[in-house]
Amino acid sequence: MSNNPIFLNGLRFVLLVLAQVMIFNRLNFMGFINPMIYVLFFYWYPIKTNRPLFLFLGFLLGFVIDMFSDTMALHAMAGLTLAFVRPVVMRFCFGANYEFQGFTFKNTTRIQRITFLLLLIVLQHIVFFTFEILSFTHILLILKKILFTSIATLFLSVLLSSLFAREYD
């Protein structure tokens, strides 16, 4: 049962939502840093899957977090954006190799995986904080939030990924 990809991804979905809502949304480092570790769902999700389903799950993940966080669809928009651009980011990080049938994360370097995770985190934060603040007069605040929240999210995501992730499919 634990080797079933549907069960495993469903469990990851639920646990990441619970961790985000119950733990990480309540952390408030320096008054504005709340790590968004649910980005790990987009990192861990299997590579060769049904794209419309992945887009729906990305939206649903963000929507569920929005319901608990009262953030007016900001997480849903960021999650859908990540699900949409993930193939482009993978092609950038792993080259054309990721399009081959036998591609797995096992065949990549740790630097490539961390770069992939970092790009997902930064893209998610750019979308989220740009639309949260929605003012070019506060561009320095947007950049500060993106930078520091991305660093905290990357640190916790790498830690959680190395603790809980199996070898990737």
C-alpha positions as CSV (number, residue, x, y, z in Angstrom):
1,M,0.0,0.0,0.0
2,S,2.8,2.5,0.8
3,N,4.3,1.9,-2.7
4,N,1.1,3.0,-4.4
5,P,1.9,6.4,-6.0
6,I,-1.7,7.6,-5.5
7,F,-1.6,6.8,-1.8
8,L,1.9,8.3,-1.4
9,N,1.0,11.6,-3.1
10,G,-2.3,11.8,-1.3
11,L,-0.5,11.4,2.0
12,R,2.1,14.0,1.1
13,F,-0.7,16.4,0.0
14,V,-2.5,16.0,3.4
15,L,0.6,16.1,5.5
16,L,2.0,19.2,3.8
17,V,-1.3,21.0,4.1
18,L,-1.5,20.1,7.8
19,A,2.1,21.1,8.4
20,Q,1.7,24.4,6.5
21,V,-1.5,25.4,8.2
22,M,-0.8,24.1,11.8
23,I,2.9,24.8,12.1
24,F,4.5,27.0,9.4
25,N,1.7,29.6,9.1
26,R,2.1,30.3,12.8
27,L,5.8,30.8,12.7
28,N,6.5,34.5,12.3
29,F,10.3,34.9,12.2
30,M,11.3,38.6,12.4
31,G,7.6,39.6,11.9
32,F,7.3,38.7,8.2
33,I,9.0,35.3,7.5
34,N,6.5,32.4,7.2
35,P,8.1,29.5,5.4
36,M,5.9,27.9,2.7
37,I,7.0,24.3,2.7
38,Y,4.0,23.1,0.7
39,V,6.2,23.8,-2.3
40,L,7.7,20.4,-1.6
41,F,4.5,18.9,-3.2
42,F,5.6,20.3,-6.5
43,Y,9.1,19.1,-6.0
44,W,8.1,15.5,-5.0
45,Y,5.3,15.0,-7.4
46,P,6.1,12.3,-10.0
47,I,7.6,13.5,-13.3
48,K,5.6,11.6,-15.9
49,T,2.0,12.1,-14.9
50,N,-1.3,13.4,-16.1
51,R,-0.7,17.2,-16.6
52,P,-4.3,18.3,-16.2
53,L,-4.5,16.4,-12.9
54,F,-1.3,18.0,-11.7
55,L,-2.7,21.4,-12.5
56,F,-5.8,20.7,-10.6
57,L,-3.9,19.3,-7.6
58,G,-1.7,22.4,-7.6
59,F,-4.7,24.7,-7.6
60,L,-6.4,22.5,-4.9
61,L,-3.4,22.5,-2.7
62,G,-3.2,26.3,-2.8
63,F,-7.0,26.6,-2.4
64,V,-7.1,24.4,0.7
65,I,-4.2,26.4,2.3
66,D,-6.0,29.6,1.4
67,M,-9.2,28.4,3.1
68,F,-7.3,27.9,6.4
69,S,-5.0,31.0,6.0
70,D,-7.6,33.5,4.8
71,T,-5.3,34.7,2.0
72,M,-7.9,35.2,-0.7
73,A,-6.7,32.7,-3.4
74,L,-3.0,33.8,-3.3
75,H,-1.8,30.3,-2.6
76,A,-4.1,28.9,-5.2
77,M,-2.7,31.3,-7.8
78,A,0.9,30.6,-6.8
79,G,0.2,26.8,-6.7
80,L,-1.4,26.8,-10.2
81,T,1.5,28.9,-11.5
82,L,4.0,26.4,-10.2
83,A,2.2,23.4,-11.6
84,F,2.1,25.2,-15.0
85,V,5.7,26.2,-15.2
86,R,7.2,23.1,-13.6
87,P,8.1,21.4,-16.9
88,V,10.0,24.6,-18.0
89,V,11.9,24.7,-14.7
90,M,12.7,21.0,-15.0
91,R,14.0,21.5,-18.5
92,F,16.1,24.4,-17.3
93,C,17.6,22.5,-14.4
94,F,18.0,19.0,-15.9
95,G,18.3,19.7,-19.6
96,A,16.7,17.6,-22.2
97,N,17.4,14.5,-20.1
98,Y,14.2,14.9,-18.1
99,E,12.1,14.3,-21.2
100,F,13.5,10.8,-21.7
101,Q,11.5,7.8,-20.5
102,G,14.1,6.6,-18.0
103,F,14.7,9.9,-16.2
104,T,14.7,9.8,-12.4
105,F,15.9,12.2,-9.8
106,K,18.4,9.5,-8.8
107,N,20.3,10.3,-12.0
108,T,20.8,13.9,-11.1
109,T,23.2,15.8,-8.9
110,R,22.3,17.3,-5.6
111,I,23.1,20.7,-7.0
112,Q,20.6,20.2,-9.8
113,R,17.9,19.1,-7.3
114,I,18.5,22.1,-5.0
115,T,18.5,24.5,-8.0
116,F,15.2,23.0,-9.1
117,L,13.7,23.4,-5.6
118,L,15.1,26.9,-5.2
119,L,13.6,28.0,-8.5
120,L,10.2,26.6,-7.5
121,I,10.4,28.4,-4.2
122,V,11.4,31.7,-5.7
123,L,8.7,31.5,-8.4
124,Q,6.1,30.7,-5.8
125,H,7.2,33.6,-3.6
126,I,7.3,36.1,-6.5
127,V,3.7,35.3,-7.5
128,F,2.5,35.2,-3.9
129,F,4.1,38.4,-2.5
130,T,3.7,40.4,-5.7
131,F,-0.1,39.8,-5.6
132,E,-0.3,40.1,-1.8
133,I,1.2,43.6,-1.8
134,L,0.2,44.6,-5.3
135,S,2.0,47.9,-5.3
136,F,5.2,48.9,-7.2
137,T,5.7,51.7,-4.6
138,H,6.5,48.9,-2.1
139,I,8.9,47.0,-4.4
140,L,11.6,46.9,-1.7
141,L,9.2,45.3,0.8
142,I,8.2,42.7,-1.9
143,L,11.9,41.9,-2.6
144,K,12.7,41.7,1.1
145,K,9.9,39.2,1.7
146,I,10.8,37.2,-1.4
147,L,14.5,37.0,-0.4
148,F,14.1,36.2,3.3
149,T,11.1,33.9,3.0
150,S,12.8,32.0,0.2
151,I,15.9,31.4,2.3
152,A,13.9,30.1,5.2
153,T,11.7,28.0,2.9
154,L,14.7,26.5,1.1
155,F,16.5,25.7,4.4
156,L,13.4,23.9,5.9
157,S,12.5,22.3,2.6
158,V,16.0,20.8,2.1
159,L,15.9,19.6,5.7
160,L,12.5,18.0,5.4
161,S,13.3,16.6,2.0
162,S,16.4,14.9,3.2
163,L,14.6,13.6,6.3
164,F,11.4,12.3,4.8
165,A,11.8,11.8,1.1
166,R,12.4,8.4,-0.4
167,E,14.5,8.1,-3.5
168,Y,12.5,9.7,-6.3
169,D,10.5,8.0,-9.0
